[in-house]
Amino acid sequence: MTPAHGPDTSASVVSAVVEFRGGSAMIPASRDVVQGFVTRLAERGLDPTDAFLDAARLVATELVTNALRHAPGPCRLQLTLVDDRVEFAVSDTGDAFPTFLPRDPVRVGRHGLEIVTRLCGEVITKPHAAGKTVYARLPLA
């Protein structure tokens, strides 16, 4: 995972970064960031499907919602095209790692990471001096 594991020196990287100050407005705003990012991908000749767009909006919504609910302060959403996937990186000021709960179809709520993991295959959390960053990669196809 290039952005998660070190800087990418490629000049042709497609990326979007947004700093959110907090509040529930950042949840729909994250979906707008995804829409703009997918538009930029299309401008570069990639043709993400409607299913990808829906899944990407859902991943962004779930990760940003977790940051809003479980961490004080602002959060940062970064989207980066890495090979044939889009990497989502959500940084927040919380020091607690996300809790992965076992699958439970009768549980009401708290399915966000389960959904993101199902769509992306894995979720990686890395601590940093000001909190943590949660990474997930969604395939374009």
C-alpha positions as CSV (number, residue, x, y, z in Angstrom):
1,M,0.0,0.0,0.0
2,T,2.1,2.9,-1.2
3,P,0.4,5.9,0.5
4,A,-0.1,3.9,3.7
5,H,3.5,2.6,3.8
6,G,5.4,5.5,2.3
7,P,5.3,8.4,-0.1
8,D,4.4,7.8,-3.7
9,T,6.7,9.8,-6.0
10,S,4.6,9.2,-9.1
11,A,3.6,12.5,-10.8
12,S,0.4,11.0,-12.2
13,V,-1.2,10.0,-8.9
14,V,-4.9,10.8,-8.7
15,S,-5.6,11.9,-5.1
16,A,-8.0,14.0,-3.1
17,V,-7.6,15.2,0.5
18,V,-10.1,17.0,2.6
19,E,-9.8,18.1,6.2
20,F,-13.0,18.1,8.2
21,R,-13.4,20.1,11.4
22,G,-16.1,17.9,12.8
23,G,-19.8,17.7,13.0
24,S,-22.3,15.6,11.1
25,A,-22.0,17.6,7.9
26,M,-18.7,15.9,7.2
27,I,-20.6,12.6,6.5
28,P,-22.5,13.8,3.4
29,A,-19.5,16.0,2.5
30,S,-17.4,12.8,2.3
31,R,-19.8,11.4,-0.3
32,D,-19.3,14.6,-2.3
33,V,-15.5,14.1,-2.1
34,V,-16.0,10.6,-3.5
35,Q,-18.2,11.9,-6.3
36,G,-15.6,14.5,-7.3
37,F,-12.8,11.9,-7.1
38,V,-14.7,9.5,-9.4
39,T,-15.3,12.3,-11.9
40,R,-11.5,12.9,-11.9
41,L,-10.9,9.3,-12.6
42,A,-13.3,9.4,-15.5
43,E,-11.5,12.4,-16.9
44,R,-8.3,10.3,-16.9
45,G,-10.0,7.6,-19.0
46,L,-10.9,5.3,-16.2
47,D,-14.6,4.3,-16.2
48,P,-15.7,3.3,-12.7
49,T,-19.1,1.6,-12.6
50,D,-22.1,2.9,-10.7
51,A,-21.6,-0.1,-8.4
52,F,-18.1,1.2,-7.6
53,L,-19.4,4.7,-6.9
54,D,-22.1,3.4,-4.6
55,A,-19.6,1.2,-2.7
56,A,-17.0,4.0,-2.5
57,R,-19.6,6.4,-1.0
58,L,-20.5,3.7,1.5
59,V,-16.9,3.1,2.5
60,A,-16.2,6.8,2.9
61,T,-19.4,7.3,4.9
62,E,-18.6,4.4,7.3
63,L,-15.0,5.4,7.9
64,V,-15.8,9.1,8.4
65,T,-18.8,8.3,10.6
66,N,-16.5,6.1,12.8
67,A,-14.1,9.0,13.1
68,L,-16.9,11.4,14.1
69,R,-18.3,9.0,16.7
70,H,-15.2,7.7,18.2
71,A,-12.5,10.4,18.1
72,P,-12.4,13.9,19.3
73,G,-11.4,16.7,17.0
74,P,-11.0,16.9,13.3
75,C,-10.5,14.2,10.7
76,R,-8.9,13.9,7.3
77,L,-10.1,11.9,4.3
78,Q,-7.7,11.0,1.6
79,L,-8.5,9.1,-1.6
80,T,-5.7,7.8,-3.8
81,L,-5.7,5.7,-6.9
82,V,-3.3,2.9,-6.3
83,D,-3.0,0.4,-9.3
84,D,-6.6,-0.9,-9.8
85,R,-7.9,0.2,-6.4
86,V,-8.9,3.4,-4.6
87,E,-7.3,3.7,-1.1
88,F,-9.3,5.4,1.5
89,A,-7.3,6.9,4.4
90,V,-9.2,8.4,7.3
91,S,-7.1,10.1,10.0
92,D,-8.5,11.2,13.3
93,T,-7.3,12.3,16.7
94,G,-8.4,9.2,18.6
95,D,-5.9,6.8,20.0
96,A,-8.3,3.8,20.2
97,F,-8.2,1.3,17.3
98,P,-11.5,0.3,15.7
99,T,-13.3,-2.6,17.2
100,F,-14.1,-5.4,14.8
101,L,-17.2,-7.2,16.1
102,P,-18.1,-10.7,15.0
103,R,-20.8,-11.0,12.4
104,D,-24.2,-10.8,14.1
105,P,-27.2,-10.4,11.8
106,V,-29.5,-9.5,14.7
107,R,-27.3,-6.7,16.1
108,V,-28.7,-3.3,15.4
109,G,-26.0,-0.9,14.2
110,R,-22.2,-1.2,14.6
111,H,-21.8,-3.0,11.2
112,G,-19.6,-0.3,9.6
113,L,-16.3,-2.0,9.7
114,E,-17.9,-5.3,8.8
115,I,-19.3,-3.6,5.6
116,V,-16.0,-1.9,4.8
117,T,-14.1,-5.2,5.3
118,R,-16.5,-7.0,3.1
119,L,-16.2,-4.5,0.3
120,C,-12.4,-3.9,0.6
121,G,-11.1,-7.2,1.8
122,E,-9.1,-5.7,4.7
123,V,-8.9,-2.6,7.0
124,I,-5.6,-1.5,8.4
125,T,-5.1,0.9,11.3
126,K,-1.8,2.7,11.9
127,P,-1.1,4.9,14.9
128,H,0.6,8.3,14.5
129,A,1.6,11.1,16.8
130,A,-1.8,12.8,16.7
131,G,-4.0,9.7,16.6
132,K,-4.5,7.1,14.0
133,T,-5.2,6.5,10.3
134,V,-7.6,3.8,9.0
135,Y,-6.8,2.5,5.5
136,A,-9.0,0.4,3.2
137,R,-8.7,-0.2,-0.6
138,L,-11.7,-0.7,-2.8
139,P,-11.2,-2.4,-6.2
140,L,-12.3,-0.4,-9.2
141,A,-13.9,-3.4,-10.9
